Amino acid sequence: MLKYIVLFVLGLFFIAAEASDVTIQPRFTNSFRFTSTDVWNIDVQFTGTGNLNAYMVATITTGGRPVCTVKSGTVLLTPGAQSFTNATINTAQLNYQSQAIADIESITGTYPSGNYKICYNAYCVTANCDGLGANALFNEYPQCFEMVVEPPTPLLLAFPEDKAELEWKRPTFNWIAPMPLGSVAGFNYEYILVERDKNQTCPDAITRNRPMYKQSGIDQPTLPYPAELNDLDTGKIYCWKVNGLVEDIPVAQSEVWEFRLKKEEREKPKVQMIKCELEIKSGTNYVSLKDSVLLYYNEEYKTNSEEKLQIFITPEMGQGDNEKTIQLENSFLPGIQYPGFLPFEIRSIKEGKTYLIRMTNSKNENWYARITIKKG
């Protein structure tokens, strides 16, 4: 009985000795992008004594669930080390067990982020392994490797910054491409610009409001302000967003940002002179108590219906009395475009004295002139 056991063990040894090992080492270089045929980016070590025509089968799983089975075409193995890619190994069969991952790979050009396990087996093409013997490949157990597909980077807006106040009415918009989606063939951007109404949020405005501008098929992460649009308006709030598309299918989206234009500072109008109906002498303005005085503006100034412009007369300091400032009853009419002449009457002031005339508006902006009241 002992003799038979020894002979049986020796027989197993000689069968194993006839087999040659194939050692496979994958090269998963891009942690953000992986496709089914990337399983053929491998280095192979073959310990056989001669060339061998073989094919390989790779199975992909995630969380113990099958995803895909990939079978190669014929691969010529030579003794020693070889490197292959998905361009040098032909894929003969590709069978998905997960339709969801198949659809995502088709749209985005990559598997979704997650943990995957890839297992390889190698087989002879012919029954006798090209004359090396039916057991030329030792293939009892698959060679398995873990890999992680990292989450893709998001599509990020860059300029104008969120809640920015711009001086330029025709800005250039910039954003940052998502990776690896930004390098997928057919990837393009859709840009949306809307005006935000009062008491709205920007996400609500993007969803509900009619776009001022909407453009898809943009192939670069930048867009100059469209030439066909009018300048942006001060006092309004604008919202913008960018979507990433593969063909016409949305695969990425940015946040919604807002911006506005800085309010233009209105230049103060300046009083050029006071003209009197009777006479003006040597640059000093002389008026009679019976005169009507005209203020003249040399720069454009437009009042609105809510703005009130008033005139005050104050005696010049150092004239030996305590006269108080007089507020004239007739103020400038609202809604009038200047330059032009603005009349007012002289009342309750003394002959022979010099007075300062001040005009002020509702924003407490002031302009000044000087007159002397003549005697007689």
QUIDA-V408669 format. One record per run of one state. SS is the DSSP state (~ for helix, > for strand, _ for the rest). FROM is the first residue (numbers start at 1). TO is the last residue. If there is no record, write none. Layout:
{{SS,FROM,TO} {SS,FROM,TO}}
//
This chain:
{{_,1,1} {~,2,18} {_,19,19} {>,20,20} {_,21,21} {>,22,26} {_,27,35} {~,36,40} {_,41,41} {>,42,46} {_,47,51} {>,52,62} {_,63,64} {>,65,72} {_,73,74} {>,75,77} {_,78,79} {>,80,84} {_,85,90} {>,91,96} {_,97,98} {~,99,108} {_,109,113} {>,114,124} {_,125,136} {>,137,137} {_,138,142} {>,143,149} {_,150,155} {>,156,159} {_,160,163} {>,164,166} {_,167,171} {>,172,176} {_,177,180} {~,181,183} {_,184,186} {>,187,196} {_,197,201} {~,202,208} {_,209,212} {>,213,218} {_,219,221} {>,222,224} {_,225,236} {>,237,246} {_,247,248} {>,249,253} {_,254,256} {>,257,261} {_,262,270} {>,271,276} {_,277,278} {>,279,281} {_,282,283} {>,284,287} {_,288,291} {>,292,297} {_,298,300} {>,301,302} {_,303,308} {>,309,315} {_,316,325} {>,326,327} {_,328,331} {>,332,332} {_,333,336} {>,337,338} {_,339,340} {>,341,345} {_,346,353} {>,354,360} {_,361,365} {>,366,373} {_,374,376}}
//
